[in-house]
Amino acid sequence: MQDKIIDALRRNAVEEALLQAREWAHLQPEDPRAHRWLAVASQQRGDHADAMRSIDRAIALAPQDDELLLVRASLQIAARQMEEAGETLSLASGLNPNQLGAYLMQAQLAFGRGDTSEARRLSQLAARVSPGHPQLAVVDGLVALQQGEVDEALRRVSAGLQHAPDDVQLRYVLGLAYMRKQHWAFAEQAFRGVLEKIPAAANLRTLVSDLVNRQGRPAEAADELAVLLADPATTTPAIQRAAGLLRTLAGQPDQALPLLRNALAAMPADPPTLQAIVGAWRELGMAEDARASLDAALATTADAPDLWRARLVFAEDAGAVQAVLQRWMQAVPDSILPWEILLSQQQEAGDQASADATAARLLERAPAHAPARLQVLQTLMAQNPGAAIAQLEAWLLLARDPGERRFLLGMLGLSHDQEGHSGKAVEAWEKMQQELGPLRAPLPPLSAPRLEWPAMAARPDTAPSVAFLWGAPGSGVERLAAVMEALGDPFRADRFGPSPPQDGFQSYALIDDLMSGRVSGEQVAARWRAALPSRGLAGQDVFDWLPWWDNALLVALRPHLREAMLIIAVRDPRDMLLDWLAFGSASPFAFPSPQVAAEWLASSLNQAAALFEYQWFPNRVLHTDAIGNDPQAAAALVGEALEAQLPAPASVGPGHFPAGHWRHYAKALEGPFALLAPVAQRLGYPDH
């Protein structure tokens, strides 16, 4: 009877297996095996309650049978009753200290709840029972992956597969390990081996599809989902969205559209679906279909901002845009988003009166709304600058949010600047910088002046192209970076993001370590090179934007990175200090006070001046004074340094003060400017 049940389950003939098991349990009600297989068949049918009743009956008949406890635990795991499963497995281990399966299942449960240490302990206990068992490699491989030891995980799983080449769990962990190493093709093959054994694993099929797509084959990736799309049980909106997105990537909008339309009907507020379907509609020229579909979605989901934005894309003209915005305002009266869009459009059209009215309506709903306040201030500054300043001071009296206060202080400084009140402008900006101070990094330390450096190595003939970009606060270096960032690889600005590379260049301690000899220049260069793959660089070339510079880095660069070039952004140091005070800097450094900031800036620029005066390292000095916020000028300047013609980006950032604006602050910042005068002259700028 047992063999007949197993055969039926293998053929997925669940009802047949269930009838066989029930007959067995009826004919031999005291046989625990009958109730065990009735539990398994019931579980396969999806009847968890009946499965638990049957296995509990089997355990009552044979309470010393630890195998029955394993079956019970597996049923609990399938029902996601993890805590209860752990208790059952502990009982199994207690009944039979050599119960390998109990230890392995407990270990996998421990791993599932994030207890890596307990998983390792249980795996070690299991190893005493059966040292070479392939299932040990599953747990050990998962533990190694959790600890970031990908190569160790591959070693253990590969060894396990030599003994059990068809084990699906081992193949699954192998796929995970290859994914960690971003070996997409190997991961795909590993998971395909699992799919051959478990063809109904829908989640695994979507994973294989994703891996195919990562290899640049989106059409094939979409084909992988055809099996799921053909089955009503697995044709979920998420699967339709995934297939639609892949068809879009493959340049097949006609095939993508019906999939995305179905996904949109089920998930009308889903941003990826909206983005893809809007692209498909536009490419196919189906604006009328887009309007009808989006209006239908808005009829049931009016509170989805992305839906309204998508609907605006297909508005026929300015009047239609106004009509959609009016519908939005009526449907979601508490939302300020349609008012913000209306304000932006009125500003772009130069309709100041309408923009002023919209700004007033916005401020009624959100009294601290920054764009609306800016509109009010611009109008006041044009008509009555004194009234603009009075308005800012009134807003400051009521401001409680720190971010709001900093914004208002910055605007107050700019308003005083336009009025020619330089002293009051400096006072407002100093308050702003004092409040920003705790949120900023301290100024980098600077090494003592030095004239002798390690010998310069010969440039390797086949070395990759390496460039470092740096500019002190206020230099406008971010405008040069915008040119390179628009081009993409090999430029990297990740040192300014949330996950900077861990290669030592982020740490201020590196300066003292190099100068004292605690760290060698060779080690620094090696760490920098070792971190490049993790930064996603397609080739060996790299253009690295540094947040700070110190000539101490020459200890590493001169003998060990001779192929590199340093590009330095500079402008009149007094303009740099003023820009830093009023607008902050790309490098998130604190501005302690004008005097302290000027002292640090003078020392930093003197280091740079010595480097290019003595030509201690290959360099290009880019004077950014004339760039302003002109993308063409920025692209031309960077192109000249790189001896290449570069396209201009869409923007290099907002406008700041023009070159020479520091002269309006000659009295208000007299002391700090006196500190900067010598280095300004050294860099070629006039005294006055």
Salt bridges, closest charged atoms under 4 A:
ASP7 OD2 - ARG11 NE 2.96
GLU15 OE2 - ARG45 NE 2.85
GLU16 OE2 - ARG11 NH2 2.88
GLU30 OE2 - ARG57 NH2 3.39
ASP31 OD2 - ARG33 NH2 2.98
ASP50 OD1 - ARG53 NH2 3.49
ASP56 OD1 - ARG72 NE 2.57
GLU118 OE2 - ARG121 NH2 2.79
ASP140 OD2 - ARG156 NH1 3.23
ASP151 OD1 - LYS181 NZ 2.88
GLU152 OE2 - ARG155 NH2 2.73
GLU152 OE2 - ARG156 NE 2.88
GLU188 OE2 - ARG192 NE 2.88
GLU188 OE1 - ARG217 NH2 3.70
ASP210 OD2 - ARG214 NE 2.88
GLU220 OE1 - ARG217 NE 2.81
ASP223 OD1 - ARG247 NH2 2.80
GLU224 OE2 - ARG192 NH2 2.51
ASP270 OD1 - ARG241 NH1 2.85
GLU288 OE1 - ARG291 NH2 3.00
ASP289 OD2 - ARG261 NH2 2.78
ASP295 OD1 - ARG311 NE 2.90
ASP295 OD1 - ARG327 NH2 3.14
ASP306 OD1 - ARG309 NH1 3.10
GLU316 OE2 - ARG291 NE 3.84
GLU340 OE2 - HIS369 NE2 2.47
GLU404 OE2 - ARG373 NH1 3.08
ASP417 OD1 - HIS661 NE2 2.80
GLU427 OE2 - LYS431 NZ 3.96
GLU435 OE2 - ARG405 NH2 2.82
ASP489 OD1 - ARG492 NH1 2.70
ASP494 OD1 - ARG535 NH2 2.78
ASP503 OD2 - ARG495 NH2 2.67
ASP512 OD2 - ARG518 NH2 2.46
ASP513 OD1 - ARG518 NE 3.13
ASP544 OD2 - ARG495 NH2 2.82
ASP544 OD1 - ARG535 NH2 2.94
GLU563 OE2 - ARG529 NH2 2.96
ASP572 OD1 - ARG574 NE 2.93
ASP579 OD2 - ARG571 NH1 3.50
ASP579 OD2 - HIS656 ND1 3.04
GLU613 OE1 - ARG682 NH2 2.84
